[in-house]
Amino acid sequence: MADALEGRVVELRHLDDFVGGGDLFPLVRKELGEIQDLVDSASFTEVIGRRLLTVVGELAQLVGWVASDAGRYAEAQHVYLGGR
């Protein structure tokens, strides 16, 4: 699953090259929430946990970029800080 989630972040980064922030924001925000829920509720090894937290951080960064592109600056700031 960690491999798939890491790949999904790459896909979403590429999608950001072609889809505007206003259109992409709901999708990336939803996916970030789902992955955060998974990390909060699942059991995994320490190594997998580090990978998943990296996915959350990278996706939070992307959500922040997309929110900023969409003019949603307060949400961008909130997501950036949450990804730390």
Sequence and secondary structure as in RCSB ss.txt:
>XXXX:A:sequence
MADALEGRVVELRHLDDFVGGGDLFPLVRKELGEIQDLVDSASFTEVIGRRLLTVVGELAQLVGWVASDAGRYAE
AQHVYLGGR
>XXXX:A:secstr
 HHHHHHHHHHHHHHHTTS HHHHHHHHHHHHHHHHHHHHH    HHHHHHHHHHHHHHHHHHHHHHHHTT HHH
HHHHHHHH 
